[in-house]
């Protein structure tokens, strides 16, 4: 879901500069991986790099086809109108987390990295009853906007256009969480050459501005 908007924009541009039409379906990463493993007739899958590697290892994505596309940072948000805590450095963020009545985080690598950070701080046990993991395909920003969590952590790209929230900053130095999203050719694809051309475009300098516009950096 973190790549939903940037992929839609890049797909529209690619349609204009090529004779290739495509349909992109954006779903939660866990569901996407399951559907690829199940053998649905997808040509291309874009997921976190480690998820692509697992699909390659399992034979659902062609070996050697992984192309790194974007680096995506995790940001922090509160509900619109709520007083924002200080998150400018690691100790300030730790205190903000301990003071929060509830904490929202996502599935996938960024959520796992956040839990690892809490464990490193030695506060995982204290926080366990306050942690709310967003269901697959549901943005953490939605939980924040609805008041279901006081402090939300998710990819900046998903929070930039979300209504009802205020992004109060990124993860401070020493706590950064950055995910690399990559594309790979599904073994079920009957158009591997077209997929390679599309991924080459998405990795090219021509795609860099769109990536930055959506809160990401070229990989």
C-alpha positions in Angstrom: 0.0 0.0 0.0 2.9 2.4 0.6 3.7 2.4 -3.1 0.0 2.7 -4.3 0.0 6.4 -5.3 3.5 6.5 -6.9 2.8 3.4 -8.9 -0.4 4.8 -10.2 1.4 7.9 -11.3 4.3 6.0 -12.9 1.9 3.6 -14.7 0.0 6.6 -16.2 3.2 8.1 -17.5 4.4 4.8 -18.9 1.1 4.3 -20.7 1.7 7.7 -22.4 5.3 6.9 -23.5 4.8 3.2 -24.6 2.2 1.1 -26.3 1.8 -1.1 -23.1 -1.4 -1.0 -21.1 -1.5 -2.3 -17.6 -3.7 -2.7 -14.5 -2.2 -2.2 -11.1 -4.0 -3.7 -8.1 -2.9 -2.3 -4.7 -3.5 -4.5 -1.7 -1.8 -5.2 1.6 1.7 -6.8 1.2 0.8 -10.0 3.1 -2.2 -10.5 0.8 -0.2 -9.7 -2.3 2.4 -12.3 -1.5 -0.2 -15.0 -0.7 -1.9 -14.4 -4.0 1.4 -14.6 -6.0 2.3 -17.8 -4.1 -1.1 -19.2 -5.0 -0.3 -18.8 -8.6 -2.6 -16.0 -9.7 -1.8 -14.8 -13.2 0.2 -11.7 -12.3 3.0 -10.4 -14.4 4.7 -8.3 -11.8 4.7 -7.9 -8.0 6.1 -5.0 -6.0 6.7 -5.6 -2.4 9.4 -5.0 0.3 12.7 -6.3 -0.9 12.8 -9.1 1.6 9.4 -10.3 0.6 10.5 -10.4 -3.1 13.5 -12.4 -2.1 11.2 -14.9 -0.3 9.0 -15.2 -3.4 12.2 -15.8 -5.5 13.3 -18.5 -3.0 9.9 -20.1 -3.2 9.9 -20.1 -7.0 6.9 -17.6 -7.4 9.1 -14.8 -8.8 11.8 -15.3 -11.4 15.4 -15.5 -10.1 17.4 -12.5 -11.1 14.4 -10.3 -11.8 14.4 -8.2 -8.6 14.7 -4.5 -9.2 14.9 -2.1 -6.3 12.7 0.9 -6.9 12.2 3.2 -3.9 13.4 3.7 -0.3 10.5 4.7 2.0 10.9 6.2 5.5 8.5 5.7 8.4 6.9 8.9 9.8 4.9 9.6 13.0 1.4 11.1 13.2 -1.2 12.3 15.6 -4.9 13.0 15.1 -5.6 16.5 13.7 -5.9 19.0 16.5 -4.1 16.8 19.1 -1.1 18.3 20.9 2.0 16.8 19.2 4.7 15.3 21.5 8.4 16.1 21.0 9.9 13.4 18.7 13.0 15.4 17.7 15.5 12.9 19.2 15.6 9.4 20.4 15.0 10.0 24.1 12.2 12.4 23.3 10.6 9.8 21.1 11.0 7.2 23.7 9.2 9.4 26.3 6.5 10.2 23.8 5.9 6.5 23.2 5.8 5.7 26.9 3.3 8.5 27.4 1.0 7.5 24.6 -2.2 5.7 25.5 -2.1 3.7 22.3 0.3 3.1 19.4 -0.5 2.1 15.9 1.8 0.3 13.6 1.6 -1.6 10.3 2.2 -5.1 9.2 5.4 -5.9 7.3 9.0 -4.9 7.7 8.4 -1.4 9.0 6.1 -2.7 11.8 8.6 -5.4 12.7 11.4 -2.8 12.8 9.3 -0.7 15.2 8.8 -3.6 17.6 12.5 -4.3 17.4 13.2 -0.7 18.4 10.8 -1.0 21.4 12.6 -4.2 22.5 16.0 -2.4 22.2 14.6 0.3 24.5 13.5 -2.4 27.0 9.9 -1.2 26.9 8.2 -3.9 24.8 6.6 -5.5 27.8 5.3 -2.2 29.1 3.8 -1.4 25.8 2.3 -4.7 24.7 -1.3 -3.9 25.8 -1.2 -0.5 24.0 0.0 -1.7 20.6 -2.6 -1.8 17.8 -1.5 -3.4 14.5 -3.5 -2.1 11.6 -5.2 -5.0 9.7 -3.7 -5.7 6.3 -4.8 -3.1 3.8 -5.9 -0.6 6.5 -3.7 2.5 6.8 -2.4 3.3 10.3 -3.3 6.9 9.4 -7.0 5.8 9.4 -6.7 4.5 12.9 -5.1 7.8 14.0 -7.8 9.9 12.3 -10.6 7.8 13.9 -9.0 8.2 17.3 -8.4 4.5 17.7 -4.7 5.2 18.3 -2.9 8.2 19.8 0.4 7.9 18.0 0.8 6.2 14.6 3.9 4.9 12.8 3.8 4.2 9.1 5.4 5.0 5.7 5.4 8.7 5.1 4.0 8.0 1.6 0.8 6.7 3.1 0.4 9.6 5.5 1.1 12.5 3.2 -2.4 12.6 1.8 -4.3 11.0 4.6 -7.1 13.2 6.0 -7.7 13.8 9.7 -4.1 13.5 10.9 -1.0 15.6 11.4 2.5 14.3 10.5 4.7 15.4 13.3 8.0 14.2 11.9 10.1 11.3 10.8 11.9 8.9 13.0 14.8 10.7 14.7 18.5 9.9 14.2 19.4 6.5 15.6 15.8 5.3 15.1 15.3 5.6 11.4 13.2 2.9 9.7 13.6 2.7 6.0 12.1 0.1 3.7 13.2 -0.7 0.2 10.4 -1.7 -2.2 11.3 -3.8 -5.2 9.7 -5.3 -8.2 10.0 -8.8 -9.5 8.7 -10.8 -12.5 6.2 -13.4 -11.5 6.9 -16.9 -12.9 3.3 -17.0 -14.0 3.9 -14.1 -16.3 3.6 -14.6 -20.1 5.1 -11.2 -20.7 8.5 -11.1 -19.0 10.1 -8.8 -21.6 7.4 -6.2 -21.1 7.8 -6.5 -17.3 11.6 -5.9 -17.6 11.0 -2.8 -19.7 8.4 -1.5 -17.2 10.8 -2.0 -14.3 13.6 -0.4 -16.2 11.5 2.7 -16.6 10.4 2.7 -12.9 14.0 2.5 -11.9 15.2 5.2 -14.3 15.9 8.9 -13.6 12.7 9.7 -15.3 10.8 8.3 -12.4 12.7 10.1 -9.6 10.5 13.2 -9.4 7.4 11.2 -8.9 9.0 9.1 -6.1 10.1 12.2 -4.2 6.7 13.8 -4.7 5.2 10.9 -2.8 7.6 11.0 0.1 10.1 8.4 -1.2 13.6 8.3 -2.6 14.9 6.4 -5.6 16.6 3.2 -4.6 
